[in-house]
Amino acid sequence: MSSRFDSIVRCSAGHLFTTKWMALGSFKAIRLGPVRYQRCPVGHHRSLIRRVDPGSLSRQERATAARIRDTSVI
Ligand SMILES: [Zn+2]
């Protein structure tokens, strides 16, 4: 299931995954504009993540990101 809040993001280590990114109301994550600090489900580490324009990714990168979803409640 994807929703309009789902965004492809990249952590500072270069991992791609999908997370919910809402304009308002994120109490667990520190929001710094387009950058957020949260757990990365790929590397199992905490990292700064930033939104990625899906159009800038290859089809394979988008597929990779779509398979990995941050399931934690934000
Ligand atoms: Zn990572």
PDB file of the backbone (N, CA, C, O) and the ligand in Angstrom, with CONECT records:
HET     ZN  A 101       1
ATOM      1  N   MET A   1       0.845  -1.191   0.000  1.00  0.00           N
ATOM      2  CA  MET A   1       0.000   0.000   0.000  1.00  0.00           C
ATOM      3  C   MET A   1       0.882   1.243   0.000  1.00  0.00           C
ATOM      4  O   MET A   1       1.771   1.392   0.838  1.00  0.00           O
ATOM      5  N   SER A   2       0.632   2.091  -0.912  1.00  0.00           N
ATOM      6  CA  SER A   2       1.338   3.353  -0.877  1.00  0.00           C
ATOM      7  C   SER A   2       0.319   4.462  -0.682  1.00  0.00           C
ATOM      8  O   SER A   2      -0.853   4.313  -1.027  1.00  0.00           O
ATOM      9  N   SER A   3       0.760   5.531  -0.147  1.00  0.00           N
ATOM     10  CA  SER A   3      -0.124   6.664   0.053  1.00  0.00           C
ATOM     11  C   SER A   3       0.538   7.910  -0.499  1.00  0.00           C
ATOM     12  O   SER A   3       1.705   7.895  -0.889  1.00  0.00           O
ATOM     13  N   ARG A   4      -0.206   8.958  -0.525  1.00  0.00           N
ATOM     14  CA  ARG A   4       0.362  10.179  -1.075  1.00  0.00           C
ATOM     15  C   ARG A   4       1.421  10.764  -0.166  1.00  0.00           C
ATOM     16  O   ARG A   4       2.129  11.699  -0.538  1.00  0.00           O
ATOM     17  N   PHE A   5       1.525  10.205   1.031  1.00  0.00           N
ATOM     18  CA  PHE A   5       2.559  10.701   1.936  1.00  0.00           C
ATOM     19  C   PHE A   5       3.876   9.955   1.771  1.00  0.00           C
ATOM     20  O   PHE A   5       4.896  10.349   2.336  1.00  0.00           O
ATOM     21  N   ASP A   6       3.851   8.886   1.001  1.00  0.00           N
ATOM     22  CA  ASP A   6       5.079   8.115   0.825  1.00  0.00           C
ATOM     23  C   ASP A   6       6.069   8.869  -0.050  1.00  0.00           C
ATOM     24  O   ASP A   6       5.721   9.397  -1.106  1.00  0.00           O
ATOM     25  N   SER A   7       7.295   8.906   0.412  1.00  0.00           N
ATOM     26  CA  SER A   7       8.337   9.562  -0.356  1.00  0.00           C
ATOM     27  C   SER A   7       9.565   8.676  -0.388  1.00  0.00           C
ATOM     28  O   SER A   7       9.856   7.959   0.569  1.00  0.00           O
ATOM     29  N   ILE A   8      10.277   8.733  -1.489  1.00  0.00           N
ATOM     30  CA  ILE A   8      11.573   8.074  -1.567  1.00  0.00           C
ATOM     31  C   ILE A   8      12.593   9.005  -0.932  1.00  0.00           C
ATOM     32  O   ILE A   8      12.649  10.199  -1.223  1.00  0.00           O
ATOM     33  N   VAL A   9      13.393   8.422  -0.061  1.00  0.00           N
ATOM     34  CA  VAL A   9      14.396   9.219   0.644  1.00  0.00           C
ATOM     35  C   VAL A   9      15.742   8.501   0.563  1.00  0.00           C
ATOM     36  O   VAL A   9      15.820   7.310   0.260  1.00  0.00           O
ATOM     37  N   ARG A  10      16.792   9.265   0.844  1.00  0.00           N
ATOM     38  CA  ARG A  10      18.136   8.707   0.834  1.00  0.00           C
ATOM     39  C   ARG A  10      18.814   9.141   2.112  1.00  0.00           C
ATOM     40  O   ARG A  10      18.765  10.312   2.489  1.00  0.00           O
ATOM     41  N   CYS A  11      19.455   8.181   2.784  1.00  0.00           N
ATOM     42  CA  CYS A  11      20.162   8.541   4.008  1.00  0.00           C
ATOM     43  C   CYS A  11      21.565   9.016   3.657  1.00  0.00           C
ATOM     44  O   CYS A  11      21.982   8.962   2.500  1.00  0.00           O
ATOM     45  N   SER A  12      22.286   9.481   4.669  1.00  0.00           N
ATOM     46  CA  SER A  12      23.606  10.057   4.400  1.00  0.00           C
ATOM     47  C   SER A  12      24.601   9.003   3.951  1.00  0.00           C
ATOM     48  O   SER A  12      25.655   9.337   3.410  1.00  0.00           O
ATOM     49  N   ALA A  13      24.275   7.712   4.172  1.00  0.00           N
ATOM     50  CA  ALA A  13      25.138   6.635   3.702  1.00  0.00           C
ATOM     51  C   ALA A  13      24.748   6.180   2.303  1.00  0.00           C
ATOM     52  O   ALA A  13      25.380   5.284   1.744  1.00  0.00           O
ATOM     53  N   GLY A  14      23.707   6.792   1.730  1.00  0.00           N
ATOM     54  CA  GLY A  14      23.332   6.491   0.359  1.00  0.00           C
ATOM     55  C   GLY A  14      22.257   5.435   0.211  1.00  0.00           C
ATOM     56  O   GLY A  14      21.932   5.046  -0.910  1.00  0.00           O
ATOM     57  N   HIS A  15      21.691   4.957   1.325  1.00  0.00           N
ATOM     58  CA  HIS A  15      20.635   3.951   1.235  1.00  0.00           C
ATOM     59  C   HIS A  15      19.337   4.612   0.772  1.00  0.00           C
ATOM     60  O   HIS A  15      19.000   5.721   1.188  1.00  0.00           O
ATOM     61  N   LEU A  16      18.633   3.919  -0.083  1.00  0.00           N
ATOM     62  CA  LEU A  16      17.341   4.399  -0.569  1.00  0.00           C
ATOM     63  C   LEU A  16      16.235   3.590   0.073  1.00  0.00           C
ATOM     64  O   LEU A  16      16.324   2.366   0.169  1.00  0.00           O
ATOM     65  N   PHE A  17      15.203   4.267   0.507  1.00  0.00           N
ATOM     66  CA  PHE A  17      14.026   3.565   1.008  1.00  0.00           C
ATOM     67  C   PHE A  17      12.825   4.502   0.934  1.00  0.00           C
ATOM     68  O   PHE A  17      12.929   5.672   0.565  1.00  0.00           O
ATOM     69  N   THR A  18      11.677   3.926   1.306  1.00  0.00           N
ATOM     70  CA  THR A  18      10.434   4.681   1.252  1.00  0.00           C
ATOM     71  C   THR A  18       9.973   4.961   2.671  1.00  0.00           C
ATOM     72  O   THR A  18      10.015   4.077   3.527  1.00  0.00           O
ATOM     73  N   THR A  19       9.547   6.145   2.915  1.00  0.00           N
ATOM     74  CA  THR A  19       9.030   6.476   4.233  1.00  0.00           C
ATOM     75  C   THR A  19       7.860   7.423   4.070  1.00  0.00           C
ATOM     76  O   THR A  19       7.637   7.999   3.006  1.00  0.00           O
ATOM     77  N   LYS A  20       7.134   7.563   5.135  1.00  0.00           N
ATOM     78  CA  LYS A  20       6.051   8.548   5.105  1.00  0.00           C
ATOM     79  C   LYS A  20       6.640   9.913   5.419  1.00  0.00           C
ATOM     80  O   LYS A  20       7.398  10.084   6.373  1.00  0.00           O
ATOM     81  N   TRP A  21       6.282  10.848   4.617  1.00  0.00           N
ATOM     82  CA  TRP A  21       6.810  12.193   4.808  1.00  0.00           C
ATOM     83  C   TRP A  21       5.628  13.152   4.741  1.00  0.00           C
ATOM     84  O   TRP A  21       5.117  13.470   3.667  1.00  0.00           O
ATOM     85  N   MET A  22       5.227  13.585   5.875  1.00  0.00           N
ATOM     86  CA  MET A  22       4.079  14.479   5.917  1.00  0.00           C
ATOM     87  C   MET A  22       4.555  15.907   6.156  1.00  0.00           C
ATOM     88  O   MET A  22       5.573  16.159   6.801  1.00  0.00           O
ATOM     89  N   ALA A  23       3.794  16.795   5.621  1.00  0.00           N
ATOM     90  CA  ALA A  23       4.175  18.203   5.751  1.00  0.00           C
ATOM     91  C   ALA A  23       4.073  18.657   7.204  1.00  0.00           C
ATOM     92  O   ALA A  23       4.822  19.525   7.652  1.00  0.00           O
ATOM     93  N   LEU A  24       3.142  18.061   7.922  1.00  0.00           N
ATOM     94  CA  LEU A  24       2.905  18.498   9.296  1.00  0.00           C
ATOM     95  C   LEU A  24       2.982  17.312  10.246  1.00  0.00           C
ATOM     96  O   LEU A  24       2.716  16.172   9.867  1.00  0.00           O
ATOM     97  N   GLY A  25       3.342  17.597  11.458  1.00  0.00           N
ATOM     98  CA  GLY A  25       3.147  16.635  12.521  1.00  0.00           C
ATOM     99  C   GLY A  25       4.066  15.452  12.496  1.00  0.00           C
ATOM    100  O   GLY A  25       3.638  14.354  12.142  1.00  0.00           O
ATOM    101  N   SER A  26       5.296  15.630  12.854  1.00  0.00           N
ATOM    102  CA  SER A  26       6.188  14.509  13.058  1.00  0.00           C
ATOM    103  C   SER A  26       6.872  14.743  14.393  1.00  0.00           C
ATOM    104  O   SER A  26       7.745  15.601  14.523  1.00  0.00           O
ATOM    105  N   PHE A  27       6.463  13.972  15.369  1.00  0.00           N
ATOM    106  CA  PHE A  27       6.918  14.278  16.711  1.00  0.00           C
ATOM    107  C   PHE A  27       8.166  13.501  17.111  1.00  0.00           C
ATOM    108  O   PHE A  27       8.883  13.891  18.033  1.00  0.00           O
ATOM    109  N   LYS A  28       8.417  12.406  16.415  1.00  0.00           N
ATOM    110  CA  LYS A  28       9.582  11.605  16.780  1.00  0.00           C
ATOM    111  C   LYS A  28      10.821  12.015  16.008  1.00  0.00           C
ATOM    112  O   LYS A  28      11.946  11.807  16.462  1.00  0.00           O
ATOM    113  N   ALA A  29      10.612  12.584  14.871  1.00  0.00           N
ATOM    114  CA  ALA A  29      11.744  12.951  14.032  1.00  0.00           C
ATOM    115  C   ALA A  29      12.003  14.451  14.141  1.00  0.00           C
ATOM    116  O   ALA A  29      11.088  15.262  14.286  1.00  0.00           O
ATOM    117  N   ILE A  30      13.237  14.767  14.067  1.00  0.00           N
ATOM    118  CA  ILE A  30      13.610  16.175  14.049  1.00  0.00           C
ATOM    119  C   ILE A  30      13.545  16.648  12.613  1.00  0.00           C
ATOM    120  O   ILE A  30      14.268  16.139  11.756  1.00  0.00           O
ATOM    121  N   ARG A  31      12.718  17.579  12.352  1.00  0.00           N
ATOM    122  CA  ARG A  31      12.566  18.031  10.984  1.00  0.00           C
ATOM    123  C   ARG A  31      13.388  19.291  10.751  1.00  0.00           C
ATOM    124  O   ARG A  31      13.304  20.271  11.490  1.00  0.00           O
ATOM    125  N   LEU A  32      14.155  19.221   9.732  1.00  0.00           N
ATOM    126  CA  LEU A  32      15.013  20.349   9.385  1.00  0.00           C
ATOM    127  C   LEU A  32      14.736  20.709   7.938  1.00  0.00           C
ATOM    128  O   LEU A  32      15.607  20.589   7.077  1.00  0.00           O
ATOM    129  N   GLY A  33      13.525  21.148   7.681  1.00  0.00           N
ATOM    130  CA  GLY A  33      13.172  21.426   6.300  1.00  0.00           C
ATOM    131  C   GLY A  33      13.155  20.137   5.513  1.00  0.00           C
ATOM    132  O   GLY A  33      12.472  19.188   5.899  1.00  0.00           O
ATOM    133  N   PRO A  34      13.893  20.082   4.416  1.00  0.00           N
ATOM    134  CA  PRO A  34      13.853  18.887   3.571  1.00  0.00           C
ATOM    135  C   PRO A  34      14.700  17.742   4.127  1.00  0.00           C
ATOM    136  O   PRO A  34      14.779  16.677   3.515  1.00  0.00           O
ATOM    137  N   VAL A  35      15.326  17.952   5.267  1.00  0.00           N
ATOM    138  CA  VAL A  35      16.186  16.931   5.861  1.00  0.00           C
ATOM    139  C   VAL A  35      15.561  16.490   7.170  1.00  0.00           C
ATOM    140  O   VAL A  35      14.986  17.300   7.898  1.00  0.00           O
ATOM    141  N   ARG A  36      15.674  15.207   7.466  1.00  0.00           N
ATOM    142  CA  ARG A  36      15.094  14.684   8.699  1.00  0.00           C
ATOM    143  C   ARG A  36      16.065  13.682   9.293  1.00  0.00           C
ATOM    144  O   ARG A  36      16.827  13.026   8.584  1.00  0.00           O
ATOM    145  N   TYR A  37      16.018  13.582  10.603  1.00  0.00           N
ATOM    146  CA  TYR A  37      16.886  12.647  11.303  1.00  0.00           C
ATOM    147  C   TYR A  37      16.035  11.488  11.787  1.00  0.00           C
ATOM    148  O   TYR A  37      15.137  11.681  12.606  1.00  0.00           O
ATOM    149  N   GLN A  38      16.302  10.299  11.297  1.00  0.00           N
ATOM    150  CA  GLN A  38      15.497   9.148  11.708  1.00  0.00           C
ATOM    151  C   GLN A  38      16.274   7.867  11.445  1.00  0.00           C
ATOM    152  O   GLN A  38      17.387   7.890  10.920  1.00  0.00           O
ATOM    153  N   ARG A  39      15.662   6.751  11.823  1.00  0.00           N
ATOM    154  CA  ARG A  39      16.286   5.455  11.625  1.00  0.00           C
ATOM    155  C   ARG A  39      16.248   5.077  10.156  1.00  0.00           C
ATOM    156  O   ARG A  39      15.244   5.273   9.471  1.00  0.00           O
ATOM    157  N   CYS A  40      17.337   4.545   9.696  1.00  0.00           N
ATOM    158  CA  CYS A  40      17.404   4.027   8.335  1.00  0.00           C
ATOM    159  C   CYS A  40      17.172   2.522   8.399  1.00  0.00           C
ATOM    160  O   CYS A  40      17.935   1.818   9.060  1.00  0.00           O
ATOM    161  N   PRO A  41      16.130   2.003   7.724  1.00  0.00           N
ATOM    162  CA  PRO A  41      15.823   0.570   7.798  1.00  0.00           C
ATOM    163  C   PRO A  41      16.757  -0.279   6.941  1.00  0.00           C
ATOM    164  O   PRO A  41      16.723  -1.507   7.029  1.00  0.00           O
ATOM    165  N   VAL A  42      17.563   0.331   6.142  1.00  0.00           N
ATOM    166  CA  VAL A  42      18.499  -0.423   5.302  1.00  0.00           C
ATOM    167  C   VAL A  42      19.758  -0.741   6.106  1.00  0.00           C
ATOM    168  O   VAL A  42      20.158  -1.898   6.228  1.00  0.00           O
ATOM    169  N   GLY A  43      20.365   0.295   6.642  1.00  0.00           N
ATOM    170  CA  GLY A  43      21.612   0.103   7.373  1.00  0.00           C
ATOM    171  C   GLY A  43      21.410  -0.048   8.866  1.00  0.00           C
ATOM    172  O   GLY A  43      22.369  -0.247   9.612  1.00  0.00           O
ATOM    173  N   HIS A  44      20.151   0.047   9.308  1.00  0.00           N
ATOM    174  CA  HIS A  44      19.840  -0.068  10.733  1.00  0.00           C
ATOM    175  C   HIS A  44      20.684   0.904  11.556  1.00  0.00           C
ATOM    176  O   HIS A  44      21.322   0.540  12.544  1.00  0.00           O
ATOM    177  N   HIS A  45      20.657   2.108  11.116  1.00  0.00           N
ATOM    178  CA  HIS A  45      21.372   3.148  11.831  1.00  0.00           C
ATOM    179  C   HIS A  45      20.510   4.404  11.784  1.00  0.00           C
ATOM    180  O   HIS A  45      19.558   4.507  11.012  1.00  0.00           O
ATOM    181  N   ARG A  46      20.874   5.335  12.624  1.00  0.00           N
ATOM    182  CA  ARG A  46      20.172   6.614  12.556  1.00  0.00           C
ATOM    183  C   ARG A  46      20.961   7.548  11.677  1.00  0.00           C
ATOM    184  O   ARG A  46      22.191   7.582  11.715  1.00  0.00           O
ATOM    185  N   SER A  47      20.239   8.300  10.891  1.00  0.00           N
ATOM    186  CA  SER A  47      20.928   9.103   9.891  1.00  0.00           C
ATOM    187  C   SER A  47      20.063  10.279   9.501  1.00  0.00           C
ATOM    188  O   SER A  47      18.847  10.276   9.688  1.00  0.00           O
ATOM    189  N   LEU A  48      20.710  11.268   8.965  1.00  0.00           N
ATOM    190  CA  LEU A  48      19.968  12.317   8.281  1.00  0.00           C
ATOM    191  C   LEU A  48      19.491  11.753   6.956  1.00  0.00           C
ATOM    192  O   LEU A  48      20.264  11.153   6.209  1.00  0.00           O
ATOM    193  N   ILE A  49      18.238  11.945   6.677  1.00  0.00           N
ATOM    194  CA  ILE A  49      17.707  11.515   5.389  1.00  0.00           C
ATOM    195  C   ILE A  49      17.123  12.731   4.686  1.00  0.00           C
ATOM    196  O   ILE A  49      16.697  13.698   5.319  1.00  0.00           O
ATOM    197  N   ARG A  50      17.115  12.656   3.396  1.00  0.00           N
ATOM    198  CA  ARG A  50      16.503  13.744   2.640  1.00  0.00           C
ATOM    199  C   ARG A  50      15.688  13.164   1.501  1.00  0.00           C
ATOM    200  O   ARG A  50      15.975  12.084   0.985  1.00  0.00           O
ATOM    201  N   ARG A  51      14.683  13.901   1.133  1.00  0.00           N
ATOM    202  CA  ARG A  51      13.805  13.446   0.058  1.00  0.00           C
ATOM    203  C   ARG A  51      14.557  13.445  -1.261  1.00  0.00           C
ATOM    204  O   ARG A  51      15.428  14.278  -1.516  1.00  0.00           O
ATOM    205  N   VAL A  52      14.190  12.485  -2.082  1.00  0.00           N
ATOM    206  CA  VAL A  52      14.790  12.341  -3.399  1.00  0.00           C
ATOM    207  C   VAL A  52      13.696  12.515  -4.429  1.00  0.00           C
ATOM    208  O   VAL A  52      12.595  11.985  -4.275  1.00  0.00           O
ATOM    209  N   ASP A  53      13.995  13.247  -5.465  1.00  0.00           N
ATOM    210  CA  ASP A  53      13.061  13.365  -6.579  1.00  0.00           C
ATOM    211  C   ASP A  53      13.063  12.048  -7.344  1.00  0.00           C
ATOM    212  O   ASP A  53      14.092  11.670  -7.903  1.00  0.00           O
ATOM    213  N   PRO A  54      11.921  11.330  -7.385  1.00  0.00           N
ATOM    214  CA  PRO A  54      11.911  10.024  -8.066  1.00  0.00           C
ATOM    215  C   PRO A  54      12.357  10.126  -9.519  1.00  0.00           C
ATOM    216  O   PRO A  54      12.882   9.164 -10.080  1.00  0.00           O
ATOM    217  N   GLY A  55      12.150  11.273 -10.116  1.00  0.00           N
ATOM    218  CA  GLY A  55      12.544  11.447 -11.503  1.00  0.00           C
ATOM    219  C   GLY A  55      14.053  11.446 -11.699  1.00  0.00           C
ATOM    220  O   GLY A  55      14.542  11.271 -12.814  1.00  0.00           O
ATOM    221  N   SER A  56      14.794  11.645 -10.598  1.00  0.00           N
ATOM    222  CA  SER A  56      16.249  11.670 -10.698  1.00  0.00           C
ATOM    223  C   SER A  56      16.845  10.279 -10.518  1.00  0.00           C
ATOM    224  O   SER A  56      18.057  10.097 -10.632  1.00  0.00           O
ATOM    225  N   LEU A  57      15.987   9.296 -10.236  1.00  0.00           N
ATOM    226  CA  LEU A  57      16.470   7.936  -9.991  1.00  0.00           C
ATOM    227  C   LEU A  57      16.255   7.053 -11.208  1.00  0.00           C
ATOM    228  O   LEU A  57      15.372   7.302 -12.029  1.00  0.00           O
ATOM    229  N   SER A  58      17.071   6.025 -11.308  1.00  0.00           N
ATOM    230  CA  SER A  58      16.850   5.033 -12.347  1.00  0.00           C
ATOM    231  C   SER A  58      15.681   4.145 -11.938  1.00  0.00           C
ATOM    232  O   SER A  58      15.262   4.141 -10.781  1.00  0.00           O
ATOM    233  N   ARG A  59      15.166   3.397 -12.901  1.00  0.00           N
ATOM    234  CA  ARG A  59      14.057   2.493 -12.582  1.00  0.00           C
ATOM    235  C   ARG A  59      14.467   1.496 -11.498  1.00  0.00           C
ATOM    236  O   ARG A  59      13.679   1.165 -10.612  1.00  0.00           O
ATOM    237  N   GLN A  60      15.707   1.027 -11.583  1.00  0.00           N
ATOM    238  CA  GLN A  60      16.170   0.054 -10.595  1.00  0.00           C
ATOM    239  C   GLN A  60      16.255   0.689  -9.205  1.00  0.00           C
ATOM    240  O   GLN A  60      15.902   0.065  -8.204  1.00  0.00           O
ATOM    241  N   GLU A  61      16.723   1.925  -9.159  1.00  0.00           N
ATOM    242  CA  GLU A  61      16.801   2.600  -7.859  1.00  0.00           C
ATOM    243  C   GLU A  61      15.421   2.810  -7.267  1.00  0.00           C
ATOM    244  O   GLU A  61      15.228   2.657  -6.061  1.00  0.00           O
ATOM    245  N   ARG A  62      14.464   3.159  -8.110  1.00  0.00           N
ATOM    246  CA  ARG A  62      13.093   3.333  -7.606  1.00  0.00           C
ATOM    247  C   ARG A  62      12.534   2.014  -7.109  1.00  0.00           C
ATOM    248  O   ARG A  62      11.841   1.972  -6.093  1.00  0.00           O
ATOM    249  N   ALA A  63      12.835   0.928  -7.825  1.00  0.00           N
ATOM    250  CA  ALA A  63      12.347  -0.381  -7.407  1.00  0.00           C
ATOM    251  C   ALA A  63      12.964  -0.783  -6.073  1.00  0.00           C
ATOM    252  O   ALA A  63      12.291  -1.344  -5.208  1.00  0.00           O
ATOM    253  N   THR A  64      14.251  -0.488  -5.918  1.00  0.00           N
ATOM    254  CA  THR A  64      14.918  -0.796  -4.660  1.00  0.00           C
ATOM    255  C   THR A  64      14.276  -0.029  -3.513  1.00  0.00           C
ATOM    256  O   THR A  64      13.995  -0.587  -2.452  1.00  0.00           O
ATOM    257  N   ALA A  65      14.053   1.246  -3.743  1.00  0.00           N
ATOM    258  CA  ALA A  65      13.470   2.081  -2.695  1.00  0.00           C
ATOM    259  C   ALA A  65      12.051   1.622  -2.355  1.00  0.00           C
ATOM    260  O   ALA A  65      11.636   1.688  -1.198  1.00  0.00           O
ATOM    261  N   ALA A  66      11.313   1.161  -3.356  1.00  0.00           N
ATOM    262  CA  ALA A  66       9.927   0.754  -3.128  1.00  0.00           C
ATOM    263  C   ALA A  66       9.844  -0.530  -2.307  1.00  0.00           C
ATOM    264  O   ALA A  66       8.857  -0.770  -1.612  1.00  0.00           O
ATOM    265  N   ARG A  67      10.896  -1.354  -2.396  1.00  0.00           N
ATOM    266  CA  ARG A  67      10.867  -2.618  -1.646  1.00  0.00           C
ATOM    267  C   ARG A  67      11.147  -2.415  -0.167  1.00  0.00           C
ATOM    268  O   ARG A  67      10.742  -3.226   0.666  1.00  0.00           O
ATOM    269  N   ILE A  68      11.832  -1.342   0.153  1.00  0.00           N
ATOM    270  CA  ILE A  68      12.272  -1.119   1.532  1.00  0.00           C
ATOM    271  C   ILE A  68      11.448   0.017   2.113  1.00  0.00           C
ATOM    272  O   ILE A  68      11.556   1.171   1.697  1.00  0.00           O
ATOM    273  N   ARG A  69      10.650  -0.331   3.053  1.00  0.00           N
ATOM    274  CA  ARG A  69       9.725   0.650   3.600  1.00  0.00           C
ATOM    275  C   ARG A  69       9.998   0.801   5.085  1.00  0.00           C
ATOM    276  O   ARG A  69      10.120  -0.179   5.820  1.00  0.00           O
ATOM    277  N   ASP A  70      10.087   2.021   5.494  1.00  0.00           N
ATOM    278  CA  ASP A  70      10.223   2.297   6.922  1.00  0.00           C
ATOM    279  C   ASP A  70       8.865   2.075   7.562  1.00  0.00           C
ATOM    280  O   ASP A  70       7.927   2.842   7.343  1.00  0.00           O
ATOM    281  N   THR A  71       8.772   1.016   8.357  1.00  0.00           N
ATOM    282  CA  THR A  71       7.468   0.661   8.919  1.00  0.00           C
ATOM    283  C   THR A  71       7.270   1.205  10.317  1.00  0.00           C
ATOM    284  O   THR A  71       6.220   0.997  10.925  1.00  0.00           O
ATOM    285  N   SER A  72       8.262   1.894  10.827  1.00  0.00           N
ATOM    286  CA  SER A  72       8.081   2.451  12.162  1.00  0.00           C
ATOM    287  C   SER A  72       7.022   3.546  12.132  1.00  0.00           C
ATOM    288  O   SER A  72       6.818   4.214  11.117  1.00  0.00           O
ATOM    289  N   VAL A  73       6.375   3.708  13.235  1.00  0.00           N
ATOM    290  CA  VAL A  73       5.372   4.763  13.328  1.00  0.00           C
ATOM    291  C   VAL A  73       6.075   6.074  13.592  1.00  0.00           C
ATOM    292  O   VAL A  73       6.787   6.240  14.582  1.00  0.00           O
ATOM    293  N   ILE A  74       5.862   6.976  12.701  1.00  0.00           N
ATOM    294  CA  ILE A  74       6.526   8.270  12.845  1.00  0.00           C
ATOM    295  C   ILE A  74       5.615   9.223  13.585  1.00  0.00           C
ATOM    296  O   ILE A  74       5.983  10.375  13.815  1.00  0.00           O
TER     297      ILE A  74
HETATM  298 ZN    ZN A 101      21.291   4.125   5.720  1.00  0.00          ZN2+
END
